[in-house]
Amino acid sequence: MTVENIKTAHSNDNDHFIKRSFNSYLIPSILAILGGNISIMVDNCVAGAALGEQALAAMGIVNPVFNALTLFGLLICGGASALSSVSIGLGSNDSKRRYFTLSFYMLLIAAAVVTALGLIFIDPIVTALGASGELFPLVKDYARVLIASSIAIMFVYFPLNFFRIEGKAKVSMLMFFIMSALDIIFDLVFVLVFHWDMAGLAFATGLSCLVAVLCVFPSLFSKDMGYTLVRLKDVMPDAWKIIKTGSPLALGNLYCVVRVRIINALLISSGGSLALAAYGCANSVNNIGLAVVMGVGQTVGPLVGVLYGERDGEGIKHTVSRALKLGGMVTFAIWILVVIFSRQLAAVFGMNTPEQTHAAALAISILNFNLVLSLIAEVFVAYYMTTEQTGLSNLLTVFEGFIFRIVFAFIGSRLFGFIGLLAGLALSEIFSVIPVFILATVKKKKKNCDSILLLPKHLFDCGSFLSRTVPPTSESISETAEMAGDFCAEHGLTPKQSMTVSLGIEEIMVLMAQHAIKDENDCLEFRLFITEYETILRLRCAGKWFNPLCYDTEDELDNLGVKMLLKMASDISYSTNLGMNNVKITVNGGKRL
């Protein structure tokens, strides 16, 4: 039988798991990033309102230092968490803990090296950023303190990424809210009370990051999370995999560092310090909207990682589709609101004269149009990074984050000045994805994939599966179990195997419905996958953490089907990843193609 003739059954598969998981990840992810971006926005507001236009312009110049520091957190933690999410899908907890441990030590080494080199070469760094004249000491004061805080800033991304893949995005959200609240308080105290000026703003950022990380870090090693620092051997291959996988995220920040330097030069040549300050306002507001864009991307990553490890192609397609539709609607609404309140937002940054208000409001309205367009790039950068298409992810990152933005900004500034520069930046996003999608289409034909998602048919369409969302009622569970038995019999399993799978499924779902599910609107997610040589059963549900495979009763005849199924199984696992109860049982023996 060929791959094209293999049957696939979707029975009452209403995408409940994808919707629930996506929504539970999205809001905390957005709020977590929003908390961090608000912190940056507050720094700019305090700089402009309390220290003046020169300080606000200096903040625009020195921002790449913060991006450079977060680059290492994204590179190491982003790569390790993406690989860990795939390990979760494959049921390999040992690999997950190995990536966790290795990323911890890699981050420590990176922070030590960056801090030492940054402080030694502080003057050349400030010069390279483009600071001169009155701006030089302002930029140097801020950069020096920020670099000294490297370890705190980098380690923000460690709990952020690992809490998210474990379904605890709310803890990440809490961490960022602590960081943001403290940063606002410290900004006001250090600048308005102690008069530490630019150094005070930087110290507030570093100290708030440190306190926030220390508040949540112990939870990573709790019993619920199950993480420990394990002994490592032969680390270079896995270290390289982490760097390779995380490279799109890191390169995005690296391109941002270089891009800001070039754009600042274009801003000064097209409008001087007023253009630089107005762009700083617009960029700070843009960072708030980007919380949604990045939150959607960071939601796609862990979900797709687990589904990719499980070889669930349909679930991956549903996830990407939902990300684009929901994210597109939200970002468009944000842009409309930003345009309506652009003048009020300009005033928040101390841009109060008619000339300042006009320039800032114009910049805010035009630049933030890119939110809608950048969503597509962000989703596919996260998607390709997680699904072993790092080359495409890096290509999209360099197009979206650097080449097209610089080219369009340069052309726009030369033709229409400051307004043209803003318009070029806003419109560059849509052109960034076109060449990548063309290349993906070419690869799709060469690798026999069914779409630009590039899911290989030999991995994702090489078996038959029954997928069903089951209400936690005895009638629905019994019906599903009977359907699973018939499905097994139709696809080559022996009568004994089919009966055992059916009975075991029914008893496991009954236990999960009784002991785990609390919300009457929740459902069980059931998936039976039959390949040529094995049968794989997956069951999920939300609610209280409960392992039905270890449930004992005094009566030996209770749950006999579960015991028979476990005895027949070649591999058994229970996990709580993605905030769900997850059961995976593999049985040797499948259809004969």
C-alpha positions in Angstrom: 0.0 0.0 0.0 1.4 3.4 -0.9 1.4 6.5 1.4 -1.3 8.1 -0.7 -3.7 5.2 -0.1 -3.4 5.2 3.7 -6.6 6.0 5.6 -6.9 8.8 8.1 -9.9 9.2 10.3 -11.0 12.4 12.0 -14.0 11.6 14.2 -15.5 14.5 16.1 -12.1 16.1 16.1 -13.1 19.7 17.0 -9.5 21.0 17.6 -10.3 21.4 21.3 -6.8 20.7 22.5 -5.1 23.1 20.0 -7.5 25.9 20.9 -7.2 25.4 24.6 -3.4 25.1 24.6 -3.0 28.0 22.2 -5.2 30.3 24.2 -3.7 29.3 27.5 -0.2 30.0 26.2 -1.0 33.2 24.2 -2.2 35.6 26.9 0.5 34.8 29.4 3.2 35.0 26.7 1.9 38.4 25.4 1.7 39.7 29.0 5.1 38.5 29.8 6.7 40.2 26.8 4.5 43.2 27.4 5.8 43.5 30.9 9.4 43.6 29.6 8.6 46.1 26.8 6.7 48.3 29.2 9.9 48.4 31.3 11.8 49.7 28.3 9.0 52.2 27.5 9.1 53.5 31.0 12.9 54.0 30.8 12.3 56.1 27.7 9.4 58.0 29.2 11.4 58.9 32.3 14.4 59.8 30.2 12.4 62.2 28.0 10.2 63.7 30.7 12.8 64.0 33.6 16.1 64.3 31.7 15.1 66.0 28.4 15.2 65.4 24.7 19.0 64.7 24.7 18.5 61.8 27.2 15.6 60.4 25.0 17.8 60.6 22.0 20.6 58.8 23.9 18.2 56.0 24.9 17.5 55.5 21.2 21.3 55.1 20.6 22.0 52.8 23.5 19.1 50.4 23.1 21.2 48.0 21.0 23.3 47.2 24.1 20.2 45.7 25.7 19.4 43.8 22.5 23.0 42.5 22.4 22.7 41.2 26.0 19.3 39.5 25.4 20.8 38.0 22.2 22.7 35.4 24.3 19.6 34.6 26.3 17.6 34.0 23.2 20.4 32.0 21.5 21.0 29.6 24.3 17.6 29.4 26.1 15.5 29.6 22.9 17.5 26.9 21.3 17.5 24.6 24.3 13.8 25.0 25.0 12.9 24.3 21.3 14.9 21.1 21.4 13.4 20.2 24.8 9.8 20.7 23.5 10.6 18.2 20.7 12.1 15.8 23.3 8.8 16.1 25.3 6.9 15.1 22.2 9.2 12.1 21.8 8.8 11.2 25.4 12.5 11.6 26.2 12.8 13.3 29.7 16.5 12.5 29.8 17.2 14.7 26.7 15.0 17.4 28.1 17.0 17.6 31.4 20.3 17.4 29.4 19.4 20.5 27.3 18.2 22.2 30.5 21.5 21.6 32.3 23.7 22.4 29.3 21.9 25.7 28.6 22.3 26.7 32.3 26.1 26.4 32.2 26.4 27.9 28.7 24.5 31.0 29.9 26.8 31.4 32.9 29.9 31.3 30.7 28.4 33.7 28.2 27.4 36.2 30.9 30.9 36.2 32.4 32.7 36.7 29.0 30.3 39.5 27.9 30.6 41.4 31.2 34.4 41.3 31.2 34.8 42.2 27.5 32.1 44.8 27.6 33.5 46.7 30.5 37.1 46.6 29.1 36.0 48.0 25.7 33.2 50.3 26.9 34.6 53.4 25.0 34.9 51.7 21.6 31.4 50.2 22.1 29.9 53.6 22.8 31.7 55.1 19.8 30.5 52.2 17.5 26.9 52.9 18.6 27.3 56.4 17.0 27.3 58.5 20.2 29.3 61.7 20.1 29.4 65.1 21.6 26.9 65.7 24.4 25.4 62.2 23.8 28.6 60.3 24.5 28.7 60.5 28.3 24.9 59.8 28.5 25.2 56.7 26.4 28.4 55.6 28.2 26.8 55.9 31.7 23.8 53.8 30.7 25.8 51.2 28.7 28.4 50.6 31.5 25.8 49.8 34.2 23.7 47.7 31.8 26.7 45.6 30.8 27.6 45.1 34.4 24.1 43.6 34.8 24.6 41.1 32.0 24.0 38.0 34.0 20.6 39.2 35.4 19.4 40.3 31.9 20.5 37.1 30.2 19.0 34.8 32.8 15.5 36.3 32.4 15.2 34.0 29.3 16.1 30.8 31.2 12.9 30.5 33.4 10.8 32.2 30.7 11.5 29.5 28.1 11.4 26.4 30.3 8.3 27.4 32.2 6.5 28.0 28.9 7.2 24.5 27.5 5.9 23.0 30.7 2.6 24.8 30.4 3.4 27.3 33.1 3.4 30.5 31.0 1.6 32.3 33.9 4.8 31.9 36.0 6.7 33.6 33.2 4.1 36.3 33.1 4.4 36.8 36.9 8.2 37.1 36.6 7.9 39.9 33.9 5.3 41.8 35.9 7.5 41.7 39.0 10.4 43.0 36.8 8.3 45.7 35.2 6.8 47.0 38.5 10.2 47.1 40.2 11.8 48.8 37.2 9.2 51.6 37.3 9.7 52.0 41.0 13.5 51.9 40.8 13.5 54.3 37.8 11.6 56.9 39.8 13.7 56.5 42.9 17.1 56.4 41.3 16.4 59.3 38.8 14.1 61.6 40.8 15.3 60.9 44.3 19.0 59.9 44.0 19.6 61.9 40.7 21.7 59.1 39.2 20.3 60.1 35.7 21.2 57.6 32.9 23.1 55.3 35.2 20.1 55.2 37.5 17.9 54.0 34.6 20.3 51.2 33.7 20.7 50.2 37.3 16.9 50.0 37.7 16.7 47.7 34.7 19.5 45.3 35.9 18.3 45.2 39.5 14.6 44.6 38.6 15.7 41.7 36.3 17.8 40.1 39.1 15.0 40.3 41.7 12.4 38.9 39.2 14.6 35.9 38.2 15.5 35.1 41.9 11.7 35.1 42.7 10.8 32.3 40.2 14.1 30.5 39.7 13.7 27.9 42.6 10.3 26.8 41.1 12.2 25.3 38.1 13.6 22.7 40.4 10.3 21.9 42.2 8.8 18.4 42.1 6.1 19.5 39.7 8.6 20.7 37.1 11.0 17.8 37.5 14.1 19.6 36.3 17.5 18.8 37.8 21.1 19.6 36.9 22.4 16.4 35.5 26.0 15.2 34.9 27.1 16.0 31.4 29.5 14.2 29.0 30.4 14.9 25.4 28.6 18.2 25.5 29.9 19.7 22.2 27.4 18.1 19.8 24.4 19.2 21.9 25.9 22.6 22.5 26.2 23.1 18.8 22.5 21.9 18.3 21.4 24.5 20.9 23.3 27.3 19.1 22.1 26.2 15.7 18.5 25.9 16.8 18.5 29.2 18.7 20.4 31.1 16.0 17.3 32.6 14.3 16.3 34.3 17.5 19.8 35.5 18.3 20.5 36.7 14.8 17.2 38.7 15.0 18.6 40.6 17.9 22.1 40.9 16.3 20.5 42.4 13.2 18.6 44.7 15.4 21.8 46.0 17.0 23.3 46.8 13.6 20.0 48.0 12.1 19.5 50.5 14.9 23.0 51.9 14.3 22.3 52.4 10.6 18.8 53.8 11.1 20.0 56.2 13.7 22.4 57.6 11.2 19.6 57.9 8.6 17.4 59.6 11.2 20.0 62.2 12.1 20.7 62.9 8.4 17.0 63.3 7.6 15.8 65.2 10.7 18.4 65.6 13.4 17.8 65.0 17.1 14.0 65.7 16.7 13.7 62.8 14.2 15.7 60.6 16.6 13.6 61.4 19.6 10.3 61.0 17.6 11.5 57.7 16.3 12.4 56.7 19.9 8.8 57.4 20.9 7.3 55.4 18.0 9.7 52.5 18.6 8.8 52.4 22.2 5.1 52.2 21.4 5.9 49.7 18.6 7.5 47.5 21.3 4.2 47.3 23.1 2.4 46.1 20.0 5.3 43.7 19.3 4.5 42.0 22.5 1.5 40.5 20.7 3.5 39.6 17.6 6.3 38.0 19.7 3.8 36.4 22.0 2.1 34.6 19.1 5.5 33.4 17.8 6.5 32.2 21.3 3.2 30.4 21.5 3.7 28.6 18.2 7.2 27.4 19.2 6.5 25.1 22.1 3.2 23.8 20.8 4.6 23.0 17.4 7.7 21.5 19.0 5.6 18.9 21.0 3.3 18.2 18.0 6.3 17.8 15.8 7.8 15.3 18.2 4.5 13.4 18.1 4.3 13.5 14.3 0.9 15.3 14.5 0.8 17.1 11.2 -2.8 18.1 11.4 -2.3 19.6 14.9 0.7 21.6 13.5 -1.4 23.0 10.7 -4.2 24.0 13.1 -1.7 25.8 15.3 -0.1 27.8 12.6 -3.5 28.7 11.1 -4.9 29.9 14.4 -1.8 31.9 15.1 -2.1 33.8 11.8 -5.8 34.4 12.0 -6.0 35.4 15.7 -2.7 37.4 15.7 -3.7 39.2 12.5 -7.0 40.5 14.0 -5.4 41.6 17.3 -2.4 43.4 15.7 -4.7 45.3 13.2 -6.9 46.4 16.1 -3.8 47.6 18.0 -2.6 49.7 15.0 -6.0 51.4 14.7 -5.9 52.3 18.4 -2.3 53.6 18.1 -3.3 55.9 15.2 -6.3 57.3 17.1 -4.3 58.1 20.2 -1.0 58.9 18.6 -0.9 62.5 19.9 -1.7 61.5 23.4 1.1 58.8 23.3 3.5 61.5 22.1 2.8 63.6 25.1 3.6 60.7 27.4 7.2 60.9 26.2 7.4 64.6 26.9 7.0 65.6 23.2 4.8 68.6 24.0 5.7 71.4 21.6 3.7 71.5 18.3 6.7 70.5 16.3 7.6 67.6 18.6 4.0 66.4 18.9 3.5 66.4 15.1 6.8 64.5 14.4 6.2 61.9 17.2 2.5 61.3 16.3 3.4 60.9 12.6 6.1 58.4 13.5 3.9 56.4 15.8 1.1 56.2 13.2 3.3 55.1 10.3 5.8 52.9 12.0 3.3 50.8 13.9 1.6 49.6 10.7 4.4 47.0 10.5 2.8 45.1 13.4 0.3 43.5 11.1 2.9 42.5 8.5 5.6 41.4 10.9 3.3 38.8 12.5 3.7 36.5 9.4 7.4 36.6 9.6 7.5 36.0 13.4 5.2 33.0 13.2 7.2 31.3 10.4 10.6 32.2 12.1 9.4 30.3 15.2 7.8 27.5 13.1 10.8 26.8 10.9 13.2 27.1 13.9 11.3 24.4 15.8 10.8 22.0 12.8 14.4 21.5 11.8 14.3 24.1 9.0 16.9 26.4 10.6 18.2 27.6 7.3 14.8 29.0 6.2 14.3 30.5 9.7 17.7 32.3 9.5 17.0 33.4 6.0 13.7 34.9 7.0 15.3 36.6 10.0 18.0 38.3 7.9 15.5 39.4 5.3 12.9 40.7 7.8 15.2 41.9 10.5 17.9 43.5 8.4 18.2 43.6 4.6 14.8 44.7 3.5 14.3 47.1 6.4 17.7 48.8 5.7 17.1 49.0 2.0 13.6 50.3 2.2 14.5 52.8 5.0 17.5 54.1 2.9 15.5 54.5 -0.3 12.6 56.1 1.6 14.8 58.6 3.5 16.5 59.6 0.3 13.2 60.1 -1.6 10.9 61.6 1.1 13.1 62.3 4.1 11.9 61.3 7.6 8.4 60.3 6.4 9.8 58.1 3.7 12.1 56.4 6.1 9.2 55.5 8.4 7.1 54.3 5.4 10.0 52.2 4.2 10.3 50.5 7.6 6.6 49.8 7.8 6.3 48.3 4.3 9.5 46.3 4.3 7.9 43.5 6.3 5.7 42.1 3.6 8.5 41.8 1.1 10.7 39.9 3.5 8.6 36.8 3.5 8.1 36.5 -0.3 11.5 35.1 -1.2 11.4 32.7 1.7 8.0 31.4 0.7 9.2 31.0 -2.9 12.2 28.9 -1.6 9.9 26.9 0.6 7.7 26.1 -2.4 10.7 24.8 -4.3 11.8 22.7 -1.3 8.3 21.4 -0.9 8.4 19.8 -4.4 11.9 18.5 -4.0 11.2 16.9 -0.6 7.7 15.6 -1.3 6.0 17.8 1.3 2.4 18.9 1.0 2.8 22.7 1.8 5.2 25.4 2.7 5.1 24.0 6.3 7.5 21.4 4.8 6.2 18.4 6.8 7.8 15.4 5.2 5.2 12.9 4.0 7.4 9.9 4.9 7.2 11.1 8.6 3.8 12.6 8.9 1.7 10.5 6.5 3.2 7.1 6.9 0.4 5.6 9.1 -3.3 5.7 9.8 -4.7 7.5 12.8 -8.0 8.0 14.6 -8.3 11.4 16.3 -11.2 12.3 18.5 -12.3 14.8 21.1 -14.3 13.0 23.8 -16.7 14.6 26.3 -16.1 13.1 29.8 -19.3 11.0 29.8 -19.6 7.3 30.0 -21.5 7.1 26.7 -18.9 9.1 24.7 -16.0 7.2 26.3 -17.6 3.8 25.6 -18.4 4.8 22.0 -14.8 6.0 21.4 -13.3 2.8 22.9 -15.5 0.6 20.6 -14.5 2.8 17.6 -10.8 2.4 18.5 -11.2 -1.4 18.7 -12.8 -1.5 15.2 -10.1 0.8 13.9 -7.4 -1.4 15.2 -9.0 -4.5 13.7 -9.4 -2.8 10.3 -5.7 -1.9 10.2 -4.1 -5.2 10.8 -4.0 -5.7 14.6 -5.0 -9.2 15.9 -8.4 -9.6 17.6 -6.7 -9.9 21.0 -4.6 -6.7 20.4 -7.7 -4.8 19.2 -9.8 -5.9 22.3 -7.0 -5.0 24.7 -6.5 -1.6 23.2 -10.3 -0.9 23.3 -10.7 -2.0 26.9 -7.6 -0.2 28.1 -8.6 3.0 26.4 -12.0 3.0 28.0 -10.7 2.4 31.5 -8.0 5.0 31.2 -10.4 7.6 29.9 -12.9 6.8 32.7 -10.2 7.3 35.3 -9.1 10.6 33.8 -12.7 11.8 33.6 -13.3 10.9 37.3 -10.0 12.0 38.9 -8.6 14.8 36.6 -11.3 16.7 34.8 -13.1 19.3 36.9 -14.5 21.7 34.3 -17.6 20.2 32.6 -16.6 22.0 29.4 -13.3 20.2 29.2 -12.8 17.1 27.1 -10.4 14.2 26.6 -8.1 14.3 23.6 -7.7 10.9 22.1 -5.4 9.9 19.2 -4.6 6.4 18.0 -1.8 6.1 15.4 -1.0 2.9 13.6 2.2 2.5 11.6 3.6 -0.5 9.9 5.1 -2.0 13.0 3.6 -0.3 16.0 0.5 1.2 17.5 0.7 4.4 19.5 -2.0 5.7 21.8 -2.0 9.2 23.1 -4.5 10.6 25.6 -4.6 14.2 27.1 -6.8 16.1 29.4 -6.6 19.3 31.4 -7.5 19.7 35.1 -5.9 18.1 38.2 -2.6 16.3 37.6 -3.4 12.6 37.7 -1.6 9.5 36.4 -4.1 6.9 35.4 -1.4 4.3 34.8 -0.5 4.2 38.5 -4.0 4.1 39.9 -4.4 1.1 42.3 -7.5 -0.4 43.9 -7.9 -3.2 46.4 -9.9 -5.2 43.9 -7.5 -7.0 41.5 -10.2 -7.1 38.8 -10.6 -3.3 38.7 -8.9 -1.7 35.7 -8.0 -5.1 34.3 -8.0 -3.6 30.7 -5.3 -1.1 31.7 -3.2 -3.8 33.3 -3.5 -5.9 30.1 -2.6 -3.0 27.9 0.4 -2.0 30.0 1.6 -5.6 30.0 1.4 -5.7 26.2 3.0 -2.2 25.8 6.6 -1.8 24.7 6.8 1.8 26.0 4.8 3.7 28.5 5.0 7.3 29.6 3.0 9.9 31.6 3.9 13.6 31.7 2.4 16.9 32.5 3.9 18.9 29.7 2.0 21.8 28.1 -0.1 22.0 31.4 -2.0 18.8 30.5 -2.1 15.2 31.7 -0.4 13.3 28.9 -0.4 9.5 28.5 1.5 7.7 25.7 1.5 3.9 25.2 3.3 2.2 22.4 2.4 -1.4 21.4 4.6 -3.5 19.1 2.5 -4.7 16.2 0.7 -2.7 13.6 -0.7 -3.0 10.1 1.2 -4.7 7.4 1.4 -2.5 4.3 
